[in-house]
Amino acid sequence: MAVSFSGTAAFAQTAPPPVCTPGTLASYQAMTGDCRIGIELFMAFQFNDTGTGTAIGSLYSNSAIEVTPVSYSDNASAGFTFSLASGQPLSVSSGGTAQYNIQYEFSLQIDPVATNADLGMDPPFGNVTINQYYCEDAALNFNGPNGGPNCTYPANIAVLNFAPTVLTVNDTNPPVSWFTGNVELNPKINNFANVLTTINLDGTVGTAGFDSVTGSAFIDDFYPAPEPSTIVLVAGGLLAIALRGRFW
Protein backbone atom coordinates (compact mmCIF):
# COMPACT_ATOMS: atom_id res chain seq x y z
CA MET A 1 0.00 0.00 0.00
CA ALA A 2 2.90 2.36 0.67
CA VAL A 3 4.02 1.84 -2.93
CA SER A 4 0.47 2.59 -4.12
CA PHE A 5 0.36 5.93 -2.31
CA SER A 6 3.82 6.80 -3.60
CA GLY A 7 2.76 6.15 -7.20
CA THR A 8 -0.39 8.24 -6.77
CA ALA A 9 1.59 11.16 -5.34
CA ALA A 10 3.94 11.07 -8.34
CA PHE A 11 1.02 11.45 -10.74
CA ALA A 12 -0.52 14.21 -8.62
CA GLN A 13 2.60 16.34 -8.99
CA THR A 14 2.10 16.68 -12.77
CA ALA A 15 0.09 19.87 -13.29
CA PRO A 16 -1.41 20.81 -16.66
CA PRO A 17 -0.07 23.87 -18.48
CA PRO A 18 -1.86 27.13 -17.64
CA VAL A 19 -4.86 28.22 -19.66
CA CYS A 20 -4.10 30.82 -22.35
CA THR A 21 -5.39 34.23 -21.28
CA PRO A 22 -5.63 37.62 -23.02
CA GLY A 23 -2.32 39.50 -23.11
CA THR A 24 0.05 41.36 -25.33
CA LEU A 25 2.03 39.59 -28.01
CA ALA A 26 5.14 40.54 -26.03
CA SER A 27 3.84 38.55 -23.04
CA TYR A 28 3.17 35.52 -25.25
CA GLN A 29 6.68 35.72 -26.66
CA ALA A 30 8.03 35.81 -23.11
CA MET A 31 6.28 32.55 -22.11
CA THR A 32 8.77 29.94 -20.92
CA GLY A 33 6.40 27.01 -21.48
CA ASP A 34 3.04 26.26 -23.09
CA CYS A 35 -0.47 27.50 -22.53
CA ARG A 36 -3.60 25.58 -23.42
CA ILE A 37 -7.01 26.06 -24.98
CA GLY A 38 -9.04 22.87 -24.72
CA ILE A 39 -6.82 20.02 -25.90
CA GLU A 40 -4.44 22.27 -27.83
CA LEU A 41 -1.13 23.49 -26.40
CA PHE A 42 0.33 26.74 -27.80
CA MET A 43 3.98 27.80 -27.69
CA ALA A 44 6.95 29.43 -29.48
CA PHE A 45 5.40 32.79 -30.42
CA GLN A 46 7.46 34.95 -32.78
CA PHE A 47 6.96 38.40 -34.30
CA ASN A 48 8.52 40.71 -36.86
CA ASP A 49 7.45 43.74 -38.87
CA THR A 50 8.51 45.72 -41.92
CA GLY A 51 7.35 49.03 -43.35
CA THR A 52 7.88 51.49 -46.18
CA GLY A 53 7.07 55.15 -46.75
CA THR A 54 5.18 56.81 -43.92
CA ALA A 55 4.99 53.48 -42.04
CA ILE A 56 8.72 53.53 -41.29
CA GLY A 57 9.26 54.49 -37.68
CA SER A 58 5.56 54.17 -36.79
CA LEU A 59 5.06 50.40 -36.85
CA TYR A 60 3.25 48.79 -33.94
CA SER A 61 5.41 46.89 -31.47
CA ASN A 62 4.67 43.46 -29.99
CA SER A 63 3.59 45.19 -26.78
CA ALA A 64 0.91 47.12 -28.69
CA ILE A 65 -0.68 44.00 -30.23
CA GLU A 66 -3.27 42.16 -28.12
CA VAL A 67 -3.64 38.37 -28.27
CA THR A 68 -7.05 37.03 -27.23
CA PRO A 69 -7.64 33.24 -27.04
CA VAL A 70 -10.82 31.97 -28.71
CA SER A 71 -12.63 28.64 -28.52
CA TYR A 72 -16.09 27.30 -29.21
CA SER A 73 -18.59 25.70 -26.85
CA ASP A 74 -17.66 22.16 -27.89
CA ASN A 75 -14.06 22.90 -26.84
CA ALA A 76 -12.97 21.18 -30.07
CA SER A 77 -11.56 24.24 -31.82
CA ALA A 78 -9.17 26.95 -30.74
CA GLY A 79 -7.14 29.88 -31.96
CA PHE A 80 -6.48 33.56 -31.40
CA THR A 81 -7.75 37.04 -32.20
CA PHE A 82 -5.11 39.67 -32.97
CA SER A 83 -5.93 43.34 -32.50
CA LEU A 84 -4.47 46.47 -30.92
CA ALA A 85 -4.42 46.62 -27.12
CA SER A 86 -5.60 50.25 -27.36
CA GLY A 87 -8.85 49.22 -29.05
CA GLN A 88 -8.03 51.38 -32.07
CA PRO A 89 -7.86 49.93 -35.60
CA LEU A 90 -4.59 48.33 -36.64
CA SER A 91 -3.78 50.58 -39.59
CA VAL A 92 -1.23 52.30 -41.81
CA SER A 93 -1.38 55.94 -42.86
CA SER A 94 -1.61 57.12 -46.46
CA GLY A 95 1.66 56.79 -48.33
CA GLY A 96 3.01 53.80 -46.40
CA THR A 97 2.87 50.01 -46.38
CA ALA A 98 3.29 47.69 -43.41
CA GLN A 99 3.55 43.94 -42.87
CA TYR A 100 3.27 42.14 -39.53
CA ASN A 101 4.22 38.47 -39.14
CA ILE A 102 2.97 36.51 -36.12
CA GLN A 103 4.06 32.89 -35.80
CA TYR A 104 3.31 30.21 -33.22
CA GLU A 105 3.19 26.44 -32.81
CA PHE A 106 0.46 24.26 -31.35
CA SER A 107 0.25 20.56 -30.52
CA LEU A 108 -2.61 18.17 -29.79
CA GLN A 109 -2.66 16.51 -26.38
CA ILE A 110 -4.63 13.42 -27.38
CA ASP A 111 -5.56 11.32 -30.45
CA PRO A 112 -8.01 13.44 -32.51
CA VAL A 113 -6.73 15.28 -35.57
CA ALA A 114 -7.23 18.86 -36.77
CA THR A 115 -9.10 18.73 -40.07
CA ASN A 116 -10.22 22.30 -40.84
CA ALA A 117 -9.39 25.92 -40.12
CA ASP A 118 -10.97 29.30 -40.65
CA LEU A 119 -9.95 32.95 -40.77
CA GLY A 120 -12.00 36.13 -40.51
CA MET A 121 -11.50 39.85 -39.93
CA ASP A 122 -13.64 42.75 -38.83
CA PRO A 123 -14.69 44.93 -41.76
CA PRO A 124 -11.51 46.55 -43.11
CA PHE A 125 -10.94 49.89 -44.72
CA GLY A 126 -8.51 50.40 -47.57
CA ASN A 127 -6.25 47.74 -49.01
CA VAL A 128 -5.86 44.95 -46.43
CA THR A 129 -4.81 41.34 -47.05
CA ILE A 130 -4.28 38.79 -44.26
CA ASN A 131 -2.89 35.31 -44.88
CA GLN A 132 -2.66 32.44 -42.43
CA TYR A 133 -0.29 29.58 -43.30
CA TYR A 134 -0.42 26.09 -41.74
CA CYS A 135 2.54 23.70 -41.78
CA GLU A 136 0.87 20.45 -40.74
CA ASP A 137 3.17 18.24 -38.61
CA ALA A 138 6.05 20.21 -40.12
CA ALA A 139 8.41 23.09 -39.42
CA LEU A 140 7.97 26.45 -41.14
CA ASN A 141 10.72 28.11 -43.16
CA PHE A 142 11.03 30.91 -45.70
CA ASN A 143 12.53 28.93 -48.58
CA GLY A 144 9.49 29.36 -50.80
CA PRO A 145 9.20 31.48 -53.94
CA ASN A 146 10.47 35.02 -53.37
CA GLY A 147 11.37 34.09 -49.80
CA GLY A 148 7.80 33.14 -48.94
CA PRO A 149 6.77 30.57 -46.33
CA ASN A 150 7.26 26.87 -46.90
CA CYS A 151 7.33 23.75 -44.77
CA THR A 152 9.75 20.93 -44.04
CA TYR A 153 9.18 17.61 -42.29
CA PRO A 154 11.45 17.23 -39.24
CA ALA A 155 12.34 13.65 -40.23
CA ASN A 156 13.34 14.68 -43.76
CA ILE A 157 15.27 17.94 -43.91
CA ALA A 158 15.71 17.46 -47.66
CA VAL A 159 12.01 18.22 -48.19
CA LEU A 160 12.12 22.02 -48.20
CA ASN A 161 9.34 22.80 -50.66
CA PHE A 162 6.30 21.35 -48.96
CA ALA A 163 3.71 24.08 -49.56
CA PRO A 164 1.62 25.16 -46.55
CA THR A 165 -2.16 25.35 -46.50
CA VAL A 166 -3.07 29.02 -46.96
CA LEU A 167 -6.18 30.90 -45.79
CA THR A 168 -6.69 34.43 -47.13
CA VAL A 169 -9.06 37.29 -46.31
CA ASN A 170 -9.16 40.71 -48.00
CA ASP A 171 -11.53 43.44 -49.14
CA THR A 172 -11.75 42.49 -52.81
CA ASN A 173 -15.33 41.14 -52.60
CA PRO A 174 -16.95 42.47 -49.40
CA PRO A 175 -18.33 41.07 -47.22
CA VAL A 176 -17.72 37.57 -48.62
CA SER A 177 -13.95 38.01 -48.81
CA TRP A 178 -13.74 39.03 -45.14
CA PHE A 179 -14.21 35.38 -44.05
CA THR A 180 -12.89 32.09 -45.40
CA GLY A 181 -15.45 29.77 -43.83
CA ASN A 182 -14.19 26.26 -43.04
CA VAL A 183 -11.14 25.36 -45.11
CA GLU A 184 -9.96 21.74 -45.24
CA LEU A 185 -6.40 21.26 -44.03
CA ASN A 186 -4.36 19.18 -46.46
CA PRO A 187 -2.74 17.22 -44.98
CA LYS A 188 -4.53 16.90 -41.64
CA ILE A 189 -2.75 17.80 -38.42
CA ASN A 190 -2.02 14.64 -36.42
CA ASN A 191 0.40 15.94 -33.81
CA PHE A 192 1.43 19.58 -34.20
CA ALA A 193 1.45 22.54 -36.57
CA ASN A 194 3.32 25.76 -37.16
CA VAL A 195 1.05 28.71 -37.95
CA LEU A 196 2.09 31.99 -39.55
CA THR A 197 -0.25 35.00 -39.81
CA THR A 198 0.86 37.77 -42.18
CA ILE A 199 -0.97 41.11 -42.02
CA ASN A 200 -0.41 43.29 -45.09
CA LEU A 201 -1.56 46.92 -45.06
CA ASP A 202 -1.16 48.90 -48.28
CA GLY A 203 -1.68 52.64 -47.83
CA THR A 204 -0.27 53.76 -51.17
CA VAL A 205 -3.69 55.08 -52.24
CA GLY A 206 -5.06 55.95 -48.78
CA THR A 207 -5.19 54.72 -45.20
CA ALA A 208 -5.73 51.00 -44.66
CA GLY A 209 -6.59 48.95 -41.58
CA PHE A 210 -9.01 46.73 -39.64
CA ASP A 211 -10.16 46.13 -36.08
CA SER A 212 -9.22 42.48 -35.51
CA VAL A 213 -8.52 39.13 -37.18
CA THR A 214 -9.39 35.69 -35.79
CA GLY A 215 -8.08 32.29 -36.88
CA SER A 216 -9.02 28.86 -35.48
CA ALA A 217 -8.26 25.20 -36.13
CA PHE A 218 -11.00 22.58 -35.72
CA ILE A 219 -10.61 19.15 -34.13
CA ASP A 220 -12.36 16.04 -35.51
CA ASP A 221 -13.35 12.92 -33.51
CA PHE A 222 -13.03 14.92 -30.32
CA TYR A 223 -12.79 13.14 -26.99
CA PRO A 224 -12.32 15.23 -23.83
CA ALA A 225 -8.89 15.01 -22.26
CA PRO A 226 -9.02 13.45 -18.76
CA GLU A 227 -8.81 15.86 -15.85
CA PRO A 228 -5.65 15.58 -13.71
CA SER A 229 -7.73 14.31 -10.78
CA THR A 230 -9.09 11.53 -12.98
CA ILE A 231 -5.56 10.53 -13.98
CA VAL A 232 -4.59 10.38 -10.30
CA LEU A 233 -7.56 8.17 -9.40
CA VAL A 234 -7.12 5.85 -12.36
CA ALA A 235 -3.37 5.55 -11.81
CA GLY A 236 -3.77 4.85 -8.12
CA GLY A 237 -6.57 2.38 -8.76
CA LEU A 238 -4.64 0.46 -11.40
CA LEU A 239 -1.59 0.28 -9.17
CA ALA A 240 -3.69 -0.92 -6.24
CA ILE A 241 -5.24 -3.63 -8.46
CA ALA A 242 -1.79 -4.66 -9.62
CA LEU A 243 -0.57 -4.93 -6.00
CA ARG A 244 -3.67 -6.89 -5.01
CA GLY A 245 -3.01 -9.37 -7.80
CA ARG A 246 0.63 -9.64 -6.78
CA PHE A 247 0.38 -9.96 -3.02
CA TRP A 248 -3.19 -10.99 -2.10
C-alpha positions as CSV (number, residue, x, y, z in Angstrom):
1,M,0.0,0.0,0.0
2,A,2.9,2.4,0.7
3,V,4.0,1.8,-2.9
4,S,0.5,2.6,-4.1
5,F,0.4,5.9,-2.3
6,S,3.8,6.8,-3.6
7,G,2.8,6.2,-7.2
8,T,-0.4,8.2,-6.8
9,A,1.6,11.2,-5.3
10,A,3.9,11.1,-8.3
11,F,1.0,11.5,-10.7
12,A,-0.5,14.2,-8.6
13,Q,2.6,16.3,-9.0
14,T,2.1,16.7,-12.8
15,A,0.1,19.9,-13.3
16,P,-1.4,20.8,-16.7
17,P,-0.1,23.9,-18.5
18,P,-1.9,27.1,-17.6
19,V,-4.9,28.2,-19.7
20,C,-4.1,30.8,-22.3
21,T,-5.4,34.2,-21.3
22,P,-5.6,37.6,-23.0
23,G,-2.3,39.5,-23.1
24,T,0.1,41.4,-25.3
25,L,2.0,39.6,-28.0
26,A,5.1,40.5,-26.0
27,S,3.8,38.5,-23.0
28,Y,3.2,35.5,-25.2
29,Q,6.7,35.7,-26.7
30,A,8.0,35.8,-23.1
31,M,6.3,32.5,-22.1
32,T,8.8,29.9,-20.9
33,G,6.4,27.0,-21.5
34,D,3.0,26.3,-23.1
35,C,-0.5,27.5,-22.5
36,R,-3.6,25.6,-23.4
37,I,-7.0,26.1,-25.0
38,G,-9.0,22.9,-24.7
39,I,-6.8,20.0,-25.9
40,E,-4.4,22.3,-27.8
41,L,-1.1,23.5,-26.4
42,F,0.3,26.7,-27.8
43,M,4.0,27.8,-27.7
44,A,7.0,29.4,-29.5
45,F,5.4,32.8,-30.4
46,Q,7.5,35.0,-32.8
47,F,7.0,38.4,-34.3
48,N,8.5,40.7,-36.9
49,D,7.4,43.7,-38.9
50,T,8.5,45.7,-41.9
51,G,7.4,49.0,-43.3
52,T,7.9,51.5,-46.2
53,G,7.1,55.2,-46.7
54,T,5.2,56.8,-43.9
55,A,5.0,53.5,-42.0
56,I,8.7,53.5,-41.3
57,G,9.3,54.5,-37.7
58,S,5.6,54.2,-36.8
59,L,5.1,50.4,-36.9
60,Y,3.2,48.8,-33.9
61,S,5.4,46.9,-31.5
62,N,4.7,43.5,-30.0
63,S,3.6,45.2,-26.8
64,A,0.9,47.1,-28.7
65,I,-0.7,44.0,-30.2
66,E,-3.3,42.2,-28.1
67,V,-3.6,38.4,-28.3
68,T,-7.1,37.0,-27.2
69,P,-7.6,33.2,-27.0
70,V,-10.8,32.0,-28.7
71,S,-12.6,28.6,-28.5
72,Y,-16.1,27.3,-29.2
73,S,-18.6,25.7,-26.8
74,D,-17.7,22.2,-27.9
75,N,-14.1,22.9,-26.8
76,A,-13.0,21.2,-30.1
77,S,-11.6,24.2,-31.8
78,A,-9.2,26.9,-30.7
79,G,-7.1,29.9,-32.0
80,F,-6.5,33.6,-31.4
81,T,-7.7,37.0,-32.2
82,F,-5.1,39.7,-33.0
83,S,-5.9,43.3,-32.5
84,L,-4.5,46.5,-30.9
85,A,-4.4,46.6,-27.1
86,S,-5.6,50.2,-27.4
87,G,-8.8,49.2,-29.0
88,Q,-8.0,51.4,-32.1
89,P,-7.9,49.9,-35.6
90,L,-4.6,48.3,-36.6
91,S,-3.8,50.6,-39.6
92,V,-1.2,52.3,-41.8
93,S,-1.4,55.9,-42.9
94,S,-1.6,57.1,-46.5
95,G,1.7,56.8,-48.3
96,G,3.0,53.8,-46.4
97,T,2.9,50.0,-46.4
98,A,3.3,47.7,-43.4
99,Q,3.5,43.9,-42.9
100,Y,3.3,42.1,-39.5
101,N,4.2,38.5,-39.1
102,I,3.0,36.5,-36.1
103,Q,4.1,32.9,-35.8
104,Y,3.3,30.2,-33.2
105,E,3.2,26.4,-32.8
106,F,0.5,24.3,-31.4
107,S,0.3,20.6,-30.5
108,L,-2.6,18.2,-29.8
109,Q,-2.7,16.5,-26.4
110,I,-4.6,13.4,-27.4
111,D,-5.6,11.3,-30.5
112,P,-8.0,13.4,-32.5
113,V,-6.7,15.3,-35.6
114,A,-7.2,18.9,-36.8
115,T,-9.1,18.7,-40.1
116,N,-10.2,22.3,-40.8
117,A,-9.4,25.9,-40.1
118,D,-11.0,29.3,-40.7
119,L,-9.9,33.0,-40.8
120,G,-12.0,36.1,-40.5
121,M,-11.5,39.8,-39.9
122,D,-13.6,42.8,-38.8
123,P,-14.7,44.9,-41.8
124,P,-11.5,46.5,-43.1
125,F,-10.9,49.9,-44.7
126,G,-8.5,50.4,-47.6
127,N,-6.3,47.7,-49.0
128,V,-5.9,45.0,-46.4
129,T,-4.8,41.3,-47.0
130,I,-4.3,38.8,-44.3
131,N,-2.9,35.3,-44.9
132,Q,-2.7,32.4,-42.4
133,Y,-0.3,29.6,-43.3
134,Y,-0.4,26.1,-41.7
135,C,2.5,23.7,-41.8
136,E,0.9,20.5,-40.7
137,D,3.2,18.2,-38.6
138,A,6.0,20.2,-40.1
139,A,8.4,23.1,-39.4
140,L,8.0,26.5,-41.1
141,N,10.7,28.1,-43.2
142,F,11.0,30.9,-45.7
143,N,12.5,28.9,-48.6
144,G,9.5,29.4,-50.8
145,P,9.2,31.5,-53.9
146,N,10.5,35.0,-53.4
147,G,11.4,34.1,-49.8
148,G,7.8,33.1,-48.9
149,P,6.8,30.6,-46.3
150,N,7.3,26.9,-46.9
151,C,7.3,23.7,-44.8
152,T,9.8,20.9,-44.0
153,Y,9.2,17.6,-42.3
154,P,11.5,17.2,-39.2
155,A,12.3,13.7,-40.2
156,N,13.3,14.7,-43.8
157,I,15.3,17.9,-43.9
158,A,15.7,17.5,-47.7
159,V,12.0,18.2,-48.2
160,L,12.1,22.0,-48.2
161,N,9.3,22.8,-50.7
162,F,6.3,21.3,-49.0
163,A,3.7,24.1,-49.6
164,P,1.6,25.2,-46.6
165,T,-2.2,25.3,-46.5
166,V,-3.1,29.0,-47.0
167,L,-6.2,30.9,-45.8
168,T,-6.7,34.4,-47.1
169,V,-9.1,37.3,-46.3
170,N,-9.2,40.7,-48.0
171,D,-11.5,43.4,-49.1
172,T,-11.7,42.5,-52.8
173,N,-15.3,41.1,-52.6
174,P,-17.0,42.5,-49.4
175,P,-18.3,41.1,-47.2
176,V,-17.7,37.6,-48.6
177,S,-14.0,38.0,-48.8
178,W,-13.7,39.0,-45.1
179,F,-14.2,35.4,-44.1
180,T,-12.9,32.1,-45.4
181,G,-15.5,29.8,-43.8
182,N,-14.2,26.3,-43.0
183,V,-11.1,25.4,-45.1
184,E,-10.0,21.7,-45.2
185,L,-6.4,21.3,-44.0
186,N,-4.4,19.2,-46.5
187,P,-2.7,17.2,-45.0
188,K,-4.5,16.9,-41.6
189,I,-2.7,17.8,-38.4
190,N,-2.0,14.6,-36.4
191,N,0.4,15.9,-33.8
192,F,1.4,19.6,-34.2
193,A,1.4,22.5,-36.6
194,N,3.3,25.8,-37.2
195,V,1.0,28.7,-38.0
196,L,2.1,32.0,-39.5
197,T,-0.3,35.0,-39.8
198,T,0.9,37.8,-42.2
199,I,-1.0,41.1,-42.0
200,N,-0.4,43.3,-45.1
201,L,-1.6,46.9,-45.1
202,D,-1.2,48.9,-48.3
203,G,-1.7,52.6,-47.8
204,T,-0.3,53.8,-51.2
205,V,-3.7,55.1,-52.2
206,G,-5.1,55.9,-48.8
207,T,-5.2,54.7,-45.2
208,A,-5.7,51.0,-44.7
209,G,-6.6,49.0,-41.6
210,F,-9.0,46.7,-39.6
211,D,-10.2,46.1,-36.1
212,S,-9.2,42.5,-35.5
213,V,-8.5,39.1,-37.2
214,T,-9.4,35.7,-35.8
215,G,-8.1,32.3,-36.9
216,S,-9.0,28.9,-35.5
217,A,-8.3,25.2,-36.1
218,F,-11.0,22.6,-35.7
219,I,-10.6,19.1,-34.1
220,D,-12.4,16.0,-35.5
221,D,-13.4,12.9,-33.5
222,F,-13.0,14.9,-30.3
223,Y,-12.8,13.1,-27.0
224,P,-12.3,15.2,-23.8
225,A,-8.9,15.0,-22.3
226,P,-9.0,13.5,-18.8
227,E,-8.8,15.9,-15.8
228,P,-5.6,15.6,-13.7
229,S,-7.7,14.3,-10.8
230,T,-9.1,11.5,-13.0
231,I,-5.6,10.5,-14.0
232,V,-4.6,10.4,-10.3
233,L,-7.6,8.2,-9.4
234,V,-7.1,5.9,-12.4
235,A,-3.4,5.5,-11.8
236,G,-3.8,4.9,-8.1
237,G,-6.6,2.4,-8.8
238,L,-4.6,0.5,-11.4
239,L,-1.6,0.3,-9.2
240,A,-3.7,-0.9,-6.2
241,I,-5.2,-3.6,-8.5
242,A,-1.8,-4.7,-9.6
243,L,-0.6,-4.9,-6.0
244,R,-3.7,-6.9,-5.0
245,G,-3.0,-9.4,-7.8
246,R,0.6,-9.6,-6.8
247,F,0.4,-10.0,-3.0
248,W,-3.2,-11.0,-2.1
